[in-house]
Amino acid sequence: MITLRSATEADLPAILAIYNHEVLHSTSIWNETPADLKGRAQWLADRQAKSYPVLVADEDGAVLGYASFGDFRPFEGYRISVEHSVYVAREGRGRGLGRMLLEALFEPARGLGKKVMIGGITAGNEASIALHGRLGFVRSGYMPGIGIKFGQRLDLVLMQKEL
């Protein structure tokens, strides 16, 4: 049985493994250098200090995915907006975990007075774009060629949801 719960420091190795798999094997994260445990611990502490959730999908003690949100941009005028991240481990895919994790972010964002949730998605990731559409996100921007990974230029699709 899958349960969603707040992440703890004990979950960081699993979160790190999911994150680094995406860094090394996909264009869903536009970093090329794997993160380390110290960096993930700082990330968790920063989210917790801002009362931003970090949720994990747990099945019998195994973390199969995680989700969080953070500031969209570091300027006061954007204080009503957050940008989310959702990642599911390979062994958890195809089970609806991405949807569960993303939906679970809406109420905490509303509770913090946020009005808009933004997703930045690599163009071509049709599964993620479709999921966002099913959850009420609308495409609000397309930025061609703004990133690079694995020697390819990457396009970014921005989708947003009114909370």
Backbone as CSV, one residue per row, in Angstrom:
resi,resn,N_x,N_y,N_z,CA_x,CA_y,CA_z,C_x,C_y,C_z
1,MET,0.840,-1.182,0.000,0.000,0.000,0.000,0.887,1.249,0.000
2,ILE,0.557,2.180,-0.848,1.307,3.429,-0.961,0.754,4.445,0.027
3,THR,1.642,5.073,0.767,1.243,6.189,1.620,2.094,7.396,1.257
4,LEU,1.485,8.566,1.327,2.217,9.812,1.160,2.461,10.386,2.542
5,ARG,3.673,10.834,2.763,4.031,11.397,4.060,5.142,12.416,3.868
6,SER,5.360,13.206,4.904,6.455,14.175,4.870,7.790,13.447,4.912
7,ALA,8.718,13.945,4.141,10.059,13.362,4.111,10.800,13.677,5.404
8,THR,11.683,12.767,5.760,12.574,12.967,6.901,14.011,12.824,6.408
9,GLU,14.946,13.126,7.274,16.350,12.963,6.892,16.663,11.522,6.523
10,ALA,15.962,10.582,7.130,16.188,9.164,6.823,15.822,8.831,5.378
11,ASP,14.981,9.653,4.747,14.572,9.431,3.357,15.564,10.006,2.344
12,LEU,16.510,10.791,2.817,17.404,11.488,1.888,18.215,10.565,0.981
13,PRO,18.739,9.434,1.439,19.451,8.570,0.495,18.568,8.099,-0.667
14,ALA,17.313,7.776,-0.393,16.400,7.346,-1.465,16.051,8.508,-2.381
15,ILE,15.798,9.677,-1.803,15.513,10.868,-2.611,16.716,11.179,-3.493
16,LEU,17.910,11.103,-2.913,19.142,11.359,-3.662,19.300,10.371,-4.814
17,ALA,18.997,9.111,-4.573,19.125,8.098,-5.631,18.157,8.385,-6.779
18,ILE,16.926,8.760,-6.461,15.946,9.090,-7.513,16.417,10.315,-8.289
19,TYR,16.827,11.346,-7.563,17.299,12.583,-8.190,18.494,12.310,-9.107
20,ASN,19.498,11.621,-8.571,20.711,11.390,-9.362,20.468,10.482,-10.555
21,HIS,19.530,9.560,-10.456,19.190,8.752,-11.628,18.695,9.662,-12.753
22,GLU,17.843,10.608,-12.408,17.321,11.543,-13.415,18.425,12.440,-13.965
23,VAL,19.333,12.882,-13.092,20.460,13.706,-13.547,21.283,12.943,-14.585
24,LEU,21.560,11.685,-14.295,22.460,10.909,-15.147,21.800,10.325,-16.395
25,HIS,20.482,10.128,-16.378,19.847,9.364,-17.453,18.682,10.048,-18.159
26,SER,18.344,11.275,-17.783,17.181,11.899,-18.413,17.402,13.394,-18.583
27,THR,16.478,14.001,-19.265,16.494,15.463,-19.395,15.407,16.090,-18.527
28,SER,14.871,15.348,-17.574,13.866,15.938,-16.690,14.498,16.884,-15.673
29,ILE,15.766,16.695,-15.379,16.545,17.620,-14.546,17.691,18.115,-15.411
30,TRP,17.856,19.409,-15.485,18.846,19.974,-16.390,20.209,20.166,-15.729
31,ASN,20.509,19.416,-14.716,21.845,19.365,-14.137,22.574,18.178,-14.737
32,GLU,23.891,18.292,-14.823,24.700,17.197,-15.340,25.582,16.580,-14.262
33,THR,25.670,17.233,-13.118,26.507,16.767,-12.022,25.622,16.185,-10.928
34,PRO,25.840,14.938,-10.551,25.036,14.360,-9.475,25.159,15.167,-8.176
35,ALA,24.097,15.152,-7.409,24.085,15.815,-6.107,24.704,14.883,-5.067
36,ASP,25.035,15.456,-3.907,25.520,14.631,-2.804,24.556,14.741,-1.628
37,LEU,24.757,13.905,-0.654,23.845,13.840,0.483,23.818,15.157,1.263
38,LYS,24.953,15.797,1.387,25.011,17.084,2.089,24.144,18.119,1.379
39,GLY,24.223,18.158,0.061,23.410,19.099,-0.709,21.926,18.824,-0.582
40,ARG,21.541,17.557,-0.607,20.125,17.189,-0.452,19.644,17.522,0.955
41,ALA,20.512,17.368,1.955,20.137,17.717,3.328,19.901,19.229,3.447
42,GLN,20.738,20.018,2.790,20.542,21.471,2.795,19.245,21.840,2.085
43,TRP,18.948,21.160,0.978,17.706,21.382,0.236,16.503,21.093,1.131
44,LEU,16.521,19.960,1.835,15.415,19.599,2.722,15.269,20.629,3.841
45,ALA,16.373,21.006,4.447,16.332,21.988,5.541,15.783,23.325,5.058
46,ASP,16.171,23.742,3.857,15.669,24.998,3.290,14.161,24.931,3.070
47,ARG,13.687,23.826,2.515,12.244,23.673,2.296,11.498,23.692,3.620
48,GLN,12.008,22.971,4.603,11.346,22.912,5.901,11.345,24.277,6.583
49,ALA,12.416,25.044,6.454,12.489,26.372,7.066,11.434,27.314,6.489
50,LYS,11.061,27.096,5.232,10.050,27.933,4.573,8.648,27.338,4.689
51,SER,8.521,26.234,5.412,7.249,25.499,5.542,6.764,24.966,4.201
52,TYR,7.696,24.709,3.292,7.359,24.100,2.008,7.440,22.584,2.163
53,PRO,6.436,21.874,1.679,6.422,20.430,1.879,7.451,19.705,1.015
54,VAL,7.952,18.618,1.557,8.680,17.620,0.790,7.966,16.314,1.131
55,LEU,7.283,15.762,0.153,6.484,14.561,0.351,7.150,13.371,-0.313
56,VAL,6.988,12.210,0.292,7.468,10.981,-0.328,6.309,10.009,-0.473
57,ALA,6.386,9.215,-1.535,5.474,8.085,-1.725,6.197,6.871,-1.172
58,ASP,5.641,6.297,-0.128,6.280,5.213,0.616,5.471,3.933,0.446
59,GLU,6.166,2.858,0.103,5.533,1.542,0.057,6.366,0.598,0.917
60,ASP,5.831,0.267,2.069,6.511,-0.647,2.995,7.937,-0.194,3.316
61,GLY,8.104,1.103,3.523,9.409,1.648,3.887,10.304,2.012,2.718
62,ALA,9.889,1.710,1.487,10.674,2.068,0.302,10.112,3.353,-0.308
63,VAL,10.977,4.335,-0.519,10.572,5.592,-1.142,10.559,5.394,-2.655
64,LEU,9.367,5.531,-3.246,9.204,5.333,-4.691,9.098,6.639,-5.465
65,GLY,9.003,7.750,-4.762,8.922,9.042,-5.428,8.885,10.148,-4.395
66,TYR,9.085,11.368,-4.874,9.004,12.515,-3.973,8.529,13.733,-4.754
67,ALA,8.023,14.702,-3.989,7.524,15.938,-4.584,7.719,17.086,-3.609
68,SER,7.896,18.260,-4.165,8.035,19.458,-3.354,7.731,20.666,-4.217
69,PHE,7.726,21.825,-3.597,7.714,23.068,-4.363,8.604,24.069,-3.672
70,GLY,9.020,25.040,-4.453,9.855,26.118,-3.948,9.468,27.407,-4.625
71,ASP,10.141,28.455,-4.261,9.860,29.758,-4.864,10.057,29.690,-6.372
72,PHE,9.149,30.339,-7.107,9.294,30.377,-8.557,10.481,31.251,-8.947
73,ARG,10.535,32.440,-8.425,11.664,33.342,-8.635,11.908,34.082,-7.329
74,PRO,13.137,34.488,-7.060,13.471,35.052,-5.741,13.200,36.553,-5.605
75,PHE,12.061,37.001,-6.097,11.698,38.410,-6.004,10.333,38.521,-5.348
76,GLU,10.118,39.560,-4.549,8.887,39.715,-3.776,7.630,39.631,-4.619
77,GLY,7.674,40.167,-5.801,6.492,40.185,-6.650,5.995,38.803,-7.043
78,TYR,6.851,37.798,-6.912,6.471,36.422,-7.259,6.044,35.612,-6.037
79,ARG,5.820,36.261,-4.905,5.554,35.537,-3.654,4.281,34.701,-3.681
80,ILE,3.397,34.923,-4.658,2.168,34.128,-4.736,2.336,32.888,-5.610
81,SER,3.535,32.700,-6.164,3.776,31.599,-7.102,4.838,30.648,-6.579
82,VAL,4.639,29.356,-6.852,5.644,28.342,-6.541,5.845,27.467,-7.768
83,GLU,7.035,26.867,-7.847,7.337,25.905,-8.901,7.558,24.556,-8.240
84,HIS,6.910,23.549,-8.775,6.972,22.230,-8.156,7.961,21.314,-8.864
85,SER,8.312,20.248,-8.141,9.137,19.159,-8.665,8.501,17.852,-8.227
86,VAL,8.378,16.912,-9.145,7.847,15.584,-8.843,8.709,14.574,-9.587
87,TYR,9.235,13.594,-8.857,10.053,12.551,-9.470,9.657,11.202,-8.908
88,VAL,9.531,10.226,-9.788,9.149,8.868,-9.401,10.259,7.925,-9.839
89,ALA,10.651,7.036,-8.931,11.670,6.034,-9.242,11.168,5.100,-10.337
90,ARG,12.089,4.547,-11.094,11.707,3.645,-12.195,10.740,2.563,-11.743
91,GLU,11.012,1.952,-10.596,10.162,0.851,-10.128,8.777,1.299,-9.656
92,GLY,8.559,2.604,-9.543,7.250,3.101,-9.128,6.420,3.681,-10.256
93,ARG,6.990,3.734,-11.438,6.289,4.377,-12.565,5.119,3.534,-13.063
94,GLY,4.137,4.237,-13.623,2.963,3.572,-14.178,1.934,3.178,-13.132
95,ARG,2.070,3.692,-11.933,1.157,3.340,-10.842,0.372,4.538,-10.332
96,GLY,0.485,5.677,-10.999,-0.253,6.866,-10.579,0.407,7.656,-9.463
97,LEU,1.664,7.362,-9.162,2.339,8.052,-8.064,2.613,9.520,-8.381
98,GLY,2.959,9.817,-9.621,3.203,11.200,-10.001,1.964,12.042,-9.758
99,ARG,0.820,11.523,-10.162,-0.442,12.237,-9.948,-0.724,12.414,-8.453
100,MET,-0.564,11.346,-7.689,-0.807,11.422,-6.245,0.089,12.473,-5.586
101,LEU,1.357,12.453,-5.924,2.305,13.384,-5.326,1.996,14.832,-5.727
102,LEU,1.720,15.048,-7.008,1.449,16.404,-7.471,0.172,16.951,-6.847
103,GLU,-0.887,16.160,-6.837,-2.144,16.609,-6.233,-1.971,16.937,-4.751
104,ALA,-1.108,16.200,-4.072,-0.902,16.419,-2.642,-0.197,17.735,-2.338
105,LEU,0.363,18.391,-3.341,1.021,19.683,-3.138,0.044,20.860,-3.163
106,PHE,-1.137,20.671,-3.741,-2.050,21.799,-3.936,-2.507,22.423,-2.611
107,GLU,-2.974,21.617,-1.673,-3.484,22.163,-0.404,-2.401,22.850,0.420
108,PRO,-1.212,22.261,0.570,-0.166,22.985,1.303,0.169,24.335,0.655
109,ALA,0.168,24.386,-0.664,0.442,25.662,-1.341,-0.664,26.672,-1.034
110,ARG,-1.904,26.226,-1.124,-3.019,27.127,-0.793,-2.910,27.603,0.650
111,GLY,-2.564,26.689,1.539,-2.440,27.032,2.952,-1.382,28.087,3.226
112,LEU,-0.409,28.191,2.356,0.645,29.204,2.473,0.294,30.476,1.702
113,GLY,-0.925,30.543,1.164,-1.354,31.736,0.442,-0.880,31.801,-0.996
114,LYS,-0.400,30.696,-1.529,0.056,30.679,-2.916,-1.155,30.634,-3.844
115,LYS,-1.050,31.306,-4.960,-2.157,31.403,-5.916,-1.894,30.653,-7.210
116,VAL,-0.618,30.428,-7.537,-0.255,29.806,-8.809,0.842,28.777,-8.573
117,MET,0.664,27.586,-9.167,1.714,26.568,-9.162,2.189,26.398,-10.590
118,ILE,3.501,26.360,-10.759,4.128,26.319,-12.074,4.928,25.026,-12.210
119,GLY,4.845,24.444,-13.389,5.667,23.302,-13.730,6.515,23.645,-14.933
120,GLY,7.811,23.435,-14.840,8.713,23.585,-15.974,9.043,22.196,-16.496
121,ILE,8.642,21.902,-17.728,8.731,20.541,-18.264,9.548,20.563,-19.549
122,THR,10.458,19.633,-19.671,11.225,19.528,-20.906,10.281,19.180,-22.049
123,ALA,10.323,19.971,-23.112,9.485,19.692,-24.281,9.771,18.279,-24.760
124,GLY,8.739,17.582,-25.157,8.882,16.204,-25.584,8.509,15.212,-24.496
125,ASN,8.396,15.677,-23.254,7.968,14.806,-22.166,6.440,14.805,-22.153
126,GLU,5.880,14.108,-23.130,4.427,14.137,-23.332,3.658,13.559,-22.154
127,ALA,4.220,12.567,-21.460,3.525,11.995,-20.301,3.347,13.042,-19.208
128,SER,4.382,13.811,-18.942,4.290,14.838,-17.911,3.357,15.973,-18.344
129,ILE,3.452,16.378,-19.599,2.575,17.436,-20.099,1.117,16.994,-20.009
130,ALA,0.829,15.751,-20.373,-0.544,15.233,-20.301,-1.021,15.163,-18.854
131,LEU,-0.171,14.696,-17.940,-0.547,14.637,-16.529,-0.916,16.026,-16.018
132,HIS,-0.083,16.998,-16.308,-0.367,18.352,-15.866,-1.697,18.853,-16.443
133,GLY,-1.932,18.566,-17.702,-3.201,18.969,-18.320,-4.393,18.338,-17.613
134,ARG,-4.294,17.066,-17.274,-5.388,16.386,-16.568,-5.641,16.983,-15.191
135,LEU,-4.637,17.589,-14.602,-4.781,18.177,-13.274,-5.086,19.667,-13.312
136,GLY,-5.415,20.180,-14.484,-5.852,21.571,-14.581,-4.772,22.586,-14.877
137,PHE,-3.567,22.133,-15.166,-2.517,23.063,-15.574,-2.749,23.442,-17.031
138,VAL,-2.441,24.686,-17.377,-2.533,25.140,-18.765,-1.141,25.553,-19.225
139,ARG,-0.888,25.323,-20.493,0.399,25.712,-21.059,0.450,27.234,-21.141
140,SER,1.462,27.800,-20.535,1.560,29.253,-20.484,2.843,29.795,-21.104
141,GLY,3.721,28.894,-21.519,4.944,29.376,-22.135,5.708,28.266,-22.828
142,TYR,6.454,28.666,-23.836,7.328,27.744,-24.555,8.617,28.494,-24.830
143,MET,9.726,27.939,-24.346,11.017,28.609,-24.472,11.968,27.694,-25.235
144,PRO,12.127,27.926,-26.531,12.971,27.036,-27.339,14.461,27.222,-27.071
145,GLY,15.159,26.087,-26.992,16.617,26.090,-26.961,17.263,26.784,-25.791
146,ILE,16.598,26.880,-24.634,17.189,27.656,-23.538,18.125,26.845,-22.649
147,GLY,18.170,25.535,-22.846,19.046,24.701,-22.037,19.831,23.737,-22.895
148,ILE,20.754,23.039,-22.240,21.537,22.039,-22.956,21.867,20.893,-21.988
149,LYS,21.776,19.680,-22.503,22.166,18.498,-21.745,22.431,17.391,-22.741
150,PHE,23.381,16.534,-22.436,23.777,15.441,-23.323,24.104,15.962,-24.724
151,GLY,24.621,17.197,-24.806,25.003,17.782,-26.075,23.843,18.244,-26.945
152,GLN,22.623,18.247,-26.396,21.448,18.695,-27.172,20.867,19.948,-26.549
153,ARG,20.381,20.830,-27.401,19.633,21.991,-26.927,18.265,21.514,-26.472
154,LEU,17.772,22.092,-25.393,16.496,21.690,-24.813,15.503,22.846,-24.823
155,ASP,14.255,22.492,-25.082,13.155,23.445,-25.028,12.409,23.240,-23.728
156,LEU,11.862,24.321,-23.187,11.127,24.262,-21.929,9.671,24.654,-22.153
157,VAL,8.769,23.818,-21.635,7.342,24.121,-21.624,6.986,24.544,-20.209
158,LEU,6.341,25.692,-20.078,5.854,26.138,-18.780,4.353,25.905,-18.717
159,MET,3.918,25.302,-17.612,2.482,25.078,-17.391,2.159,25.612,-16.011
160,GLN,0.961,26.159,-15.871,0.598,26.725,-14.578,-0.838,26.382,-14.225
161,LYS,-1.078,26.377,-12.916,-2.398,26.062,-12.385,-2.785,27.128,-11.377
162,GLU,-3.977,27.661,-11.521,-4.546,28.548,-10.506,-4.938,27.700,-9.320
163,LEU,-4.489,28.080,-8.162,-4.807,27.320,-6.961,-6.039,27.887,-6.281
